[in-house]
Amino acid sequence: MSHKVIETDKAPKAIGSYSQAVESNGLVFLSGQIPLDAATNERVHGSFEDQLSQVFSNFRNVAEAAGGSLTDVVKITIYLTDLANYPAVNEVMAQYFEKPFPARAVVGVAALPLDAPVEVEGVMITGSGASYSY
C-alpha cells in the first residue's frame, strides 16, 4: 500500500505535524482546514460566512492539488464552535458543492485551533484506484 502526500501553496501550510492531504489507493484524506489565508498563514476574521468561504476555498485548492475537485468529495465533517451557525453552513456549502452533495456530519465542539469558529475535513475519491457512481 502506497501513500502520497499532497501539498500546495494555494492552501495554508500545516500548523502542526500533519499533511494537507494524503492519498492512498484512490482515496484522498483531506486534513481539517480552518479560516487561514494561504499567503500569510494568518487567521481570516470577519463574518462567519466569510470565514467558512475561506475554509471551503482552501479545501477546494487541496482537492485540486490532489488531482480532483469538490465534486469528487464523498464525505466531509464540519466542526462548529457555535451550532447556531448551522444554517449558514448550508448556505455557504451550496456555493461550493453541487448535487449530489457529499455525505456530511456537523459536530459541535468547545474550541478549535487559533480560536477558529469552523473546521472542515473530508474524504475524496480520485480516478487512481477507486470508482463510484451516483
C-alpha positions as CSV (number, residue, x, y, z in Angstrom):
1,M,0.0,0.0,0.0
2,S,1.5,3.3,-1.0
3,H,0.7,6.8,0.4
4,K,1.2,10.1,-1.4
5,V,1.4,13.3,0.5
6,I,-0.5,16.2,-1.2
7,E,0.9,19.7,-0.8
8,T,0.0,23.0,-2.4
9,D,0.9,26.6,-1.7
10,K,-2.7,27.5,-2.7
11,A,-3.8,26.4,0.8
12,P,-2.3,27.2,4.2
13,K,0.7,25.3,5.4
14,A,0.1,22.7,8.1
15,I,0.3,24.3,11.5
16,G,1.2,21.0,13.2
17,S,2.6,17.6,12.5
18,Y,0.2,16.6,9.6
19,S,-0.1,16.8,5.8
20,Q,-2.6,18.9,3.9
21,A,-3.9,15.7,2.5
22,V,-2.7,12.1,1.9
23,E,-3.7,9.8,-1.0
24,S,-3.9,6.1,-0.6
25,N,-5.4,3.6,-3.0
26,G,-7.6,6.1,-4.7
27,L,-8.8,7.8,-1.6
28,V,-7.7,11.2,-0.6
29,F,-7.9,12.2,3.1
30,L,-8.1,16.0,3.3
31,S,-6.9,17.4,6.6
32,G,-9.0,19.9,8.5
33,Q,-9.0,23.4,7.2
34,I,-9.7,26.4,9.3
35,P,-10.0,30.0,8.0
36,L,-6.4,30.7,7.2
37,D,-5.1,32.9,4.4
38,A,-2.8,30.7,2.2
39,A,-0.4,33.5,1.5
40,T,0.2,34.5,5.1
41,N,-1.0,31.5,7.1
42,E,-2.8,34.0,9.3
43,R,-6.3,33.6,10.5
44,V,-9.0,35.3,8.5
45,H,-11.6,37.3,10.5
46,G,-14.9,38.8,9.5
47,S,-18.3,37.2,9.3
48,F,-18.8,33.5,9.9
49,E,-19.8,33.2,6.2
50,D,-16.6,34.9,5.1
51,Q,-14.5,32.6,7.3
52,L,-16.3,29.5,6.1
53,S,-15.8,30.6,2.5
54,Q,-12.1,30.8,3.2
55,V,-12.2,27.3,4.6
56,F,-14.0,25.9,1.5
57,S,-11.7,27.8,-0.8
58,N,-8.7,26.2,0.9
59,F,-10.4,22.8,0.9
60,R,-11.1,23.1,-2.8
61,N,-7.4,24.1,-3.5
62,V,-6.2,21.0,-1.7
63,A,-8.6,18.8,-3.6
64,E,-7.4,20.2,-6.9
65,A,-3.8,19.7,-5.8
66,A,-4.7,16.0,-5.3
67,G,-6.0,15.9,-8.9
68,G,-9.7,16.2,-8.1
69,S,-12.4,18.7,-7.4
70,L,-15.1,19.2,-4.9
71,T,-17.4,17.0,-6.9
72,D,-15.1,14.1,-6.0
73,V,-15.5,14.7,-2.3
74,V,-17.7,11.9,-0.8
75,K,-17.6,12.8,2.9
76,I,-17.0,15.9,4.9
77,T,-17.1,16.6,8.6
78,I,-17.7,20.1,9.8
79,Y,-16.7,21.2,13.3
80,L,-18.5,24.3,14.7
81,T,-17.9,26.1,18.0
82,D,-21.4,27.5,17.8
83,L,-24.2,25.3,16.3
84,A,-26.2,28.5,15.8
85,N,-24.1,28.8,12.6
86,Y,-25.6,25.6,11.2
87,P,-28.0,27.4,8.8
88,A,-25.1,29.5,7.4
89,V,-23.2,26.2,6.8
90,N,-25.9,25.1,4.4
91,E,-25.9,28.4,2.6
92,V,-22.2,28.7,2.1
93,M,-21.7,25.0,1.3
94,A,-24.2,25.2,-1.5
95,Q,-22.0,27.9,-3.1
96,Y,-19.1,25.3,-3.3
97,F,-20.7,21.9,-3.7
98,E,-23.3,20.7,-6.2
99,K,-25.8,17.9,-6.1
100,P,-25.3,15.1,-5.3
101,F,-23.8,16.6,-2.1
102,P,-21.2,14.6,-0.2
103,A,-22.2,12.8,3.0
104,R,-21.8,15.1,5.9
105,A,-21.6,15.3,9.7
106,V,-21.7,18.6,11.7
107,V,-20.2,18.4,15.1
108,G,-20.4,20.9,17.9
109,V,-17.0,21.4,19.7
110,A,-15.8,23.6,22.5
111,A,-12.8,25.0,20.7
112,L,-10.7,24.8,17.5
113,P,-7.1,25.8,16.7
114,L,-6.4,29.6,16.7
115,D,-9.9,30.2,18.1
116,A,-11.4,29.4,14.7
117,P,-15.2,29.1,14.6
118,V,-15.2,26.3,12.0
119,E,-13.0,23.5,10.6
120,V,-13.8,21.2,7.7
121,E,-12.1,17.8,6.8
122,G,-13.1,15.3,4.2
123,V,-12.5,12.3,2.0
124,M,-12.3,12.4,-1.7
125,I,-12.1,9.6,-4.4
126,T,-9.7,10.0,-7.3
127,G,-9.5,8.2,-10.5
128,S,-6.4,6.3,-9.5
129,G,-7.9,3.2,-7.9
130,A,-11.4,3.6,-6.7
131,S,-14.7,4.1,-8.5
132,Y,-18.1,5.3,-7.7
133,S,-21.3,6.4,-9.3
134,Y,-24.4,8.2,-8.3
